[in-house]
Amino acid sequence: MVKETSDSDNWSSDLRTPDCEGELVRRLNALSVLIGSTFHIRVWFVELLGRRRSYVAGMVADEPRGADVAVLPLTSTLAVASDGWQDLPLPERERLLRLLRKMIPAEA
């Protein structure tokens, strides 16, 4: 019998392999720091698990303000989250989101 897996299962499995985990997390952490220093907002990356989210990488120095957190999908299983997203002008938000979607591999 063949076991079916969701995209999320595949992404999580791939992420746990030593080469992939280290490289992807390093890239996401570097992106988070770069975005923080450029746009002066905190961002972190989360795995999408249905209605739930699981932290993957990025800047979370303290508890994010729950109601103010924007979660924006980048792929079917990965999203960027920020509690300062609404502070960016709309053209900057759109440009940043487009850039992130280009930088993150579709299979992530």
C-alpha positions in Angstrom: 0.0 0.0 0.0 1.4 3.4 -1.0 1.3 6.1 1.7 0.2 9.5 0.4 1.9 12.5 1.9 0.9 16.1 1.7 3.1 18.9 0.4 3.7 19.9 4.1 4.9 16.4 5.0 7.3 16.5 2.1 8.6 20.0 3.0 9.0 19.0 6.6 10.8 15.9 5.7 13.1 17.7 3.3 13.8 20.4 5.9 14.9 17.8 8.4 17.6 16.4 6.1 20.9 17.9 7.3 22.0 19.6 4.1 18.6 21.0 3.3 17.7 22.1 6.8 20.9 24.0 7.5 21.0 25.7 4.1 17.3 26.7 4.0 17.2 27.9 7.6 20.5 29.9 7.1 19.0 31.5 4.0 15.8 32.4 5.8 17.6 33.8 8.8 19.8 35.9 6.6 16.7 37.2 4.7 15.0 38.0 8.0 18.0 40.1 9.2 18.3 41.8 5.8 14.6 42.7 5.7 14.8 43.9 9.3 17.8 46.2 8.7 16.4 47.5 5.4 12.7 48.0 6.2 12.9 48.2 10.1 10.3 45.5 10.7 10.6 42.0 12.2 9.9 39.1 9.9 10.0 35.4 10.5 9.2 32.4 8.4 6.6 29.8 9.3 5.5 26.4 7.9 1.8 26.4 7.0 0.0 23.4 8.6 -3.6 23.9 7.7 -4.9 26.6 10.1 -1.8 26.2 12.3 1.7 27.6 11.7 5.1 26.4 12.9 8.1 28.7 13.3 11.0 27.8 10.9 13.4 30.7 11.0 13.8 34.5 11.4 13.6 37.3 13.9 11.4 36.9 16.9 13.1 38.7 19.8 10.1 38.6 22.0 6.4 37.6 21.8 4.9 39.0 18.6 1.7 41.0 19.0 -0.8 38.3 18.1 -3.6 40.4 16.5 -1.2 42.5 14.5 0.8 39.6 12.9 0.4 39.4 9.1 1.0 35.9 7.6 1.6 36.0 3.9 2.1 32.7 1.9 5.2 32.4 -0.2 4.6 28.8 -1.3 2.0 26.2 -0.5 3.8 25.3 2.7 5.9 28.4 3.7 4.9 31.9 4.7 6.5 35.0 5.9 5.1 36.6 9.1 5.6 40.1 10.4 4.1 42.2 13.2 5.3 45.4 11.3 3.9 44.6 7.8 1.2 47.2 8.1 3.8 49.9 8.9 5.3 49.6 5.4 3.8 51.6 2.5 1.8 49.5 0.1 4.2 49.7 -2.8 7.1 48.5 -0.5 4.9 45.6 0.8 4.1 44.5 -2.7 7.7 44.8 -3.9 9.0 42.9 -0.9 6.5 40.1 -1.2 7.3 39.7 -5.0 11.0 39.6 -4.2 10.5 37.0 -1.5 8.4 34.8 -3.7 11.2 34.9 -6.4 13.9 34.1 -3.8 12.2 31.2 -2.1 12.2 27.9 -4.0 8.8 26.6 -4.9 9.5 23.3 -3.3 10.3 24.9 0.1 
